[in-house]
Amino acid sequence: MMNSQCFVEQTGTEELLERVGRYCAECFSEFVPGERIYYDMNDYRYLCGSCAETLSEKMDERCEIVEDEGGSLF
């Protein structure tokens, strides 16, 4: 489930896409007019639904990315 505190969901109208860009800031897929796009309020960028969902799963309630405990080499 996507954290609505961290993202603003919008419909990618032709006018909006002309102003903000036509590509997801994470995977660089092209937005299609009418597609649901998500504004990442933490990093000030637009994401596709798939990238927003993936990022949301890594965030806590304060919209901060939580690192995995086992990610260190030491």
DSSP file (Angstrom, degrees, kcal/mol; ACC not computed):
  #  RESIDUE AA STRUCTURE BP1 BP2  ACC     N-H-->O    O-->H-N    N-H-->O    O-->H-N    TCO  KAPPA ALPHA  PHI   PSI    X-CA   Y-CA   Z-CA
    1    1 A M              0   0    0      0, 0.0     2,-0.2     0, 0.0     0, 0.0   0.000 360.0 360.0 360.0 133.0    0.0    0.0    0.0
    2    2 A M        -     0   0    0      1,-0.1     2,-0.8     2,-0.0    51,-0.1  -0.522 360.0-120.3 -79.7 139.1    1.4    3.4   -1.0
    3    3 A N    >>  -     0   0    0     -2,-0.2     3,-1.2     1,-0.2     4,-0.9  -0.681  20.1-162.6 -78.5 109.4    2.0    6.0    1.7
    4    4 A S  T 34 S+     0   0    0     -2,-0.8    -1,-0.2     1,-0.3     5,-0.1   0.651  85.3  65.9 -72.1 -14.0   -0.2    9.0    0.7
    5    5 A Q  T 34 S+     0   0    0      1,-0.2    -1,-0.3     3,-0.1     3,-0.1   0.764 106.5  41.6 -72.7 -25.4    1.9   11.3    3.0
    6    6 A C  T <4 S+     0   0    0     -3,-1.2    35,-2.2     1,-0.1    36,-0.5   0.663 116.4  44.0 -97.6 -19.8    4.9   10.8    0.8
    7    7 A F  E  <  -A   40   0A   0     -4,-0.9     2,-0.6    33,-0.2    33,-0.2  -0.956  60.4-147.8-132.7 145.2    3.4   11.0   -2.7
    8    8 A V  E     -A   39   0A   0     31,-1.7    31,-2.8    -2,-0.4     2,-0.4  -0.966  23.0-143.7-108.8 121.5    0.8   13.1   -4.5
    9    9 A E  E     +A   38   0A   0     -2,-0.6     2,-0.3    29,-0.2    29,-0.2  -0.715  28.1 168.1 -87.8 132.4   -1.1   11.1   -7.1
   10   10 A Q  E     -A   37   0A   0     27,-2.9    27,-3.1    -2,-0.4     2,-0.5  -0.951  38.6-112.2-138.8 157.6   -2.0   13.0  -10.3
   11   11 A T  E     -A   36   0A   0     -2,-0.3     2,-2.1    25,-0.2    25,-0.2  -0.819  35.0-123.9 -88.8 129.0   -3.3   12.2  -13.8
   12   12 A G        -     0   0    0     23,-3.3    22,-2.1    -2,-0.5    23,-0.4  -0.489  38.3-176.9 -76.1  79.5   -0.7   12.8  -16.3
   13   13 A T     >  -     0   0    0     -2,-2.1     4,-2.6    20,-0.2     5,-0.2  -0.316  40.6-108.7 -70.5 161.5   -2.5   15.3  -18.6
   14   14 A E  H  > S+     0   0    0      1,-0.2     4,-1.8     2,-0.2     5,-0.1   0.907 121.0  50.6 -57.6 -42.5   -0.8   16.6  -21.7
   15   15 A E  H  > S+     0   0    0      2,-0.2     4,-1.5     1,-0.2    -1,-0.2   0.914 110.9  47.6 -63.2 -44.5   -0.4   20.0  -20.1
   16   16 A L  H  > S+     0   0    0      1,-0.2     4,-2.5     2,-0.2     5,-0.3   0.924 111.1  50.9 -63.6 -44.6    1.1   18.5  -16.9
   17   17 A L  H  X S+     0   0    0     -4,-2.6     4,-1.6     1,-0.2    -1,-0.2   0.833 107.2  54.2 -65.2 -31.9    3.5   16.3  -18.8
   18   18 A E  H  < S+     0   0    0     -4,-1.8    -1,-0.2    -5,-0.2    -2,-0.2   0.858 114.0  42.2 -67.5 -34.3    4.7   19.3  -20.9
   19   19 A R  H  < S+     0   0    0     -4,-1.5    -2,-0.2    -3,-0.2    -1,-0.2   0.868 126.2  27.9 -80.7 -37.5    5.5   21.2  -17.8
   20   20 A V  H  < S-     0   0    0     -4,-2.5    26,-0.2     1,-0.3    -3,-0.2   0.577 113.7 -95.2-106.5 -11.0    7.2   18.5  -15.6
   21   21 A G     <  -     0   0    0     -4,-1.6    -1,-0.3    -5,-0.3    -2,-0.1  -0.298  22.1-107.1 110.6 160.9    8.7   16.2  -18.2
   22   22 A R  S    S+     0   0    0     -2,-0.1     9,-3.7    -4,-0.1     2,-0.4   0.279  85.6  78.9-108.9   8.7    7.6   12.9  -19.7
   23   23 A Y  B    S-C   30   0B   0      7,-0.3     7,-0.2    -3,-0.1    23,-0.2  -0.932  79.5-110.2-128.6 145.0    9.8   10.4  -18.0
   24   24 A C     >  -     0   0    0      5,-2.4     4,-1.3    -2,-0.4    23,-0.2  -0.482  25.8-138.1 -64.8 133.7    9.9    8.7  -14.6
   25   25 A A  T  4 S+     0   0    0     21,-2.5    -1,-0.1    -2,-0.2    22,-0.1   0.635  97.9  41.1 -71.7 -13.5   12.8   10.0  -12.6
   26   26 A E  T  4 S+     0   0    0     20,-0.2    -1,-0.1     3,-0.1    21,-0.1   0.878 132.5  13.0-100.6 -53.4   13.7    6.5  -11.4
   27   27 A C  T  4 S-     0   0    0      2,-0.1    -2,-0.1    21,-0.0    20,-0.1   0.513  89.9-130.3-106.9  -6.8   13.3    4.1  -14.3
   28   28 A F     <  +     0   0    0     -4,-1.3     2,-0.2     1,-0.2    -3,-0.1   0.664  49.9 155.1  65.9  19.9   13.1    6.6  -17.2
   29   29 A S        -     0   0    0      1,-0.1    -5,-2.4    -6,-0.1     2,-0.3  -0.513  49.4-106.3 -72.5 148.6   10.0    5.0  -18.7
   30   30 A E  B     -C   23   0B   0     -7,-0.2    -7,-0.3    -2,-0.2     2,-0.2  -0.595  28.5-126.1 -81.6 133.1    7.9    7.5  -20.7
   31   31 A F        -     0   0    0     -9,-3.7    -1,-0.1    -2,-0.3     6,-0.0  -0.521  18.7-142.4 -74.0 143.7    4.6    8.7  -19.2
   32   32 A V    >   -     0   0    0     -2,-0.2     3,-2.6     4,-0.1   -20,-0.2  -0.901  30.6 -98.6-105.3 134.2    1.5    8.2  -21.3
   33   33 A P  T 3  S+     0   0    0      0, 0.0   -20,-0.2     0, 0.0     3,-0.1  -0.286 113.6  26.9 -52.3 132.8   -1.2   11.0  -21.2
   34   34 A G  T 3  S+     0   0    0    -22,-2.1   -21,-0.1     1,-0.4     2,-0.1   0.184  92.3 129.1  95.8 -14.7   -3.9    9.8  -18.8
   35   35 A E    <   -     0   0    0     -3,-2.6   -23,-3.3   -23,-0.4     2,-0.5  -0.395  66.8-110.5 -70.8 148.1   -1.6    7.6  -16.8
   36   36 A R  E     -A   11   0A   0    -25,-0.2    13,-0.5    -3,-0.1     2,-0.3  -0.709  41.7-175.3 -78.8 124.9   -1.5    8.0  -13.0
   37   37 A I  E     -A   10   0A   0    -27,-3.1   -27,-2.9    -2,-0.5     2,-0.4  -0.855  14.2-138.8-121.7 160.4    1.8    9.6  -12.0
   38   38 A Y  E     -AB   9  47A   0      9,-2.6     9,-3.1    -2,-0.3     2,-0.6  -0.969   3.1-144.6-129.0 127.4    3.2   10.2   -8.5
   39   39 A Y  E     -AB   8  46A   0    -31,-2.8   -31,-1.7    -2,-0.4     2,-0.9  -0.816  16.5-142.3 -91.5 119.3    5.0   13.2   -7.2
   40   40 A D  E  >> -AB   7  45A   0      5,-3.5     4,-1.5    -2,-0.6     5,-1.0  -0.722  13.3-167.8 -81.7 104.5    7.7   12.2   -4.6
   41   41 A M  T  45S+     0   0    0    -35,-2.2    -1,-0.2    -2,-0.9   -34,-0.1   0.675  82.4  56.3 -72.6 -16.9    7.4   15.1   -2.1
   42   42 A N  T  45S+     0   0    0    -36,-0.5    -1,-0.2     1,-0.1   -35,-0.1   0.889 123.0  21.9 -79.4 -41.6   10.7   14.0   -0.3
   43   43 A D  T  45S-     0   0    0      2,-0.1    -2,-0.2    -3,-0.1    -1,-0.1   0.331 102.0-123.5-111.4   5.5   12.9   14.1   -3.4
   44   44 A Y  T  <5 +     0   0    0     -4,-1.5     2,-0.3     1,-0.2    -3,-0.2   0.943  67.9 115.3  55.5  59.9   10.8   16.5   -5.6
   45   45 A R  E   < -B   40   0A   0     -5,-1.0    -5,-3.5    -7,-0.0     2,-0.4  -0.980  64.3-111.4-153.1 159.8   10.4   14.3   -8.6
   46   46 A Y  E     -B   39   0A   0     -2,-0.3   -21,-2.5    -7,-0.2     2,-0.3  -0.808  34.0-174.6 -98.8 137.8    7.7   12.5  -10.6
   47   47 A L  E     -B   38   0A   0     -9,-3.1    -9,-2.6    -2,-0.4     2,-0.1  -0.906  25.5-114.0-128.2 154.6    7.6    8.7  -10.6
   48   48 A C     >  -     0   0    0     -2,-0.3     4,-2.4   -11,-0.2     5,-0.2  -0.369  42.7-100.4 -75.8 167.9    5.5    6.0  -12.4
   49   49 A G  H  > S+     0   0    0    -13,-0.5     4,-2.2     1,-0.2     5,-0.2   0.868 120.7  52.2 -59.9 -39.6    3.2    3.9  -10.3
   50   50 A S  H  > S+     0   0    0      2,-0.2     4,-2.2     1,-0.2    -1,-0.2   0.926 112.8  43.1 -65.0 -46.0    5.6    0.9  -10.2
   51   51 A C  H  > S+     0   0    0      2,-0.2     4,-2.5     1,-0.2     5,-0.2   0.882 113.4  52.1 -69.1 -37.9    8.6    3.0   -9.0
   52   52 A A  H  X S+     0   0    0     -4,-2.4     4,-2.4     2,-0.2    -1,-0.2   0.901 110.7  48.3 -64.3 -40.3    6.4    4.9   -6.5
   53   53 A E  H  X S+     0   0    0     -4,-2.2     4,-1.7    -5,-0.2    -2,-0.2   0.925 112.4  48.2 -65.4 -45.3    5.1    1.6   -5.0
   54   54 A T  H  X S+     0   0    0     -4,-2.2     4,-0.6     1,-0.2    -2,-0.2   0.918 114.6  45.7 -61.1 -45.3    8.6    0.1   -4.8
   55   55 A L  H >< S+     0   0    0     -4,-2.5     3,-1.0     1,-0.2     4,-0.4   0.885 108.2  57.0 -66.2 -39.3    9.9    3.2   -3.1
   56   56 A S  H >< S+     0   0    0     -4,-2.4     3,-1.2     1,-0.3    -1,-0.2   0.856 100.7  57.9 -60.3 -36.4    6.9    3.4   -0.7
   57   57 A E  H 3< S+     0   0    0     -4,-1.7    -1,-0.3     1,-0.2    -2,-0.2   0.739 106.3  49.7 -66.3 -22.8    7.7   -0.1    0.5
   58   58 A K  T << S+     0   0    0     -3,-1.0     8,-3.2    -4,-0.6     2,-0.3   0.459  98.4  89.7 -93.5  -3.0   11.2    1.1    1.6
   59   59 A M  B <   -D   65   0C   0     -3,-1.2     6,-0.2    -4,-0.4     2,-0.1  -0.655  63.8-142.4-100.6 151.0    9.9    4.2    3.5
   60   60 A D    >   -     0   0    0      4,-2.3     3,-1.8    -2,-0.3    -1,-0.1  -0.303  47.2 -80.9 -92.4-173.3    8.8    4.6    7.1
   61   61 A E  T 3  S+     0   0    0      1,-0.3    -2,-0.0     2,-0.1    -1,-0.0   0.640 130.4  57.0 -67.8 -13.9    6.0    6.8    8.3
   62   62 A R  T 3  S-     0   0    0      2,-0.2    -1,-0.3   -56,-0.0     3,-0.1   0.231 118.5-110.2 -98.2  12.7    8.2   10.0    8.0
   63   63 A C  S <  S+     0   0    0     -3,-1.8     2,-0.4     1,-0.3    -2,-0.1   0.750  74.9 136.7  65.6  26.7    8.9    9.3    4.3
   64   64 A E        -     0   0    0    -22,-0.0    -4,-2.3     1,-0.0     2,-0.3  -0.858  60.9-111.9-103.2 140.0   12.5    8.3    5.0
   65   65 A I  B     -D   59   0C   0     -2,-0.4     2,-0.6    -6,-0.2    -6,-0.2  -0.544  27.8-143.1 -72.6 128.1   14.1    5.3    3.4
   66   66 A V        -     0   0    0     -8,-3.2     2,-0.2    -2,-0.3    -1,-0.1  -0.828  14.7-137.5 -95.1 123.3   14.8    2.6    5.9
   67   67 A E        -     0   0    0     -2,-0.6     2,-0.1     1,-0.1    -1,-0.0  -0.482  23.2-104.1 -79.3 149.1   18.0    0.7    5.2
   68   68 A D    >   -     0   0    0     -2,-0.2     3,-1.0     1,-0.1    -1,-0.1  -0.466  22.8-132.2 -69.1 144.4   18.2   -3.0    5.5
   69   69 A E  T 3  S+     0   0    0      1,-0.2     3,-0.5    -2,-0.1    -1,-0.1   0.842 103.1  50.6 -66.1 -34.8   20.0   -4.2    8.7
   70   70 A G  T 3  S+     0   0    0      1,-0.2    -1,-0.2     3,-0.0    -2,-0.0   0.199  78.6 101.5 -93.2  17.9   22.2   -6.7    6.8
   71   71 A G    <   +     0   0    0     -3,-1.0    -1,-0.2     3,-0.0     2,-0.2   0.532  58.5  95.0 -81.3  -5.8   23.5   -4.3    4.1
   72   72 A S        -     0   0    0     -3,-0.5    -3,-0.0     1,-0.1     0, 0.0  -0.547  66.8-143.6 -88.4 150.9   26.9   -3.7    5.6
   73   73 A L              0   0    0     -2,-0.2    -1,-0.1     1,-0.2    -3,-0.0   0.659 360.0 360.0 -80.8 -16.6   30.1   -5.5    4.7
   74   74 A F              0   0    0      0, 0.0    -1,-0.2     0, 0.0    -3,-0.0   0.393 360.0 360.0-111.5 360.0   31.3   -5.4    8.3
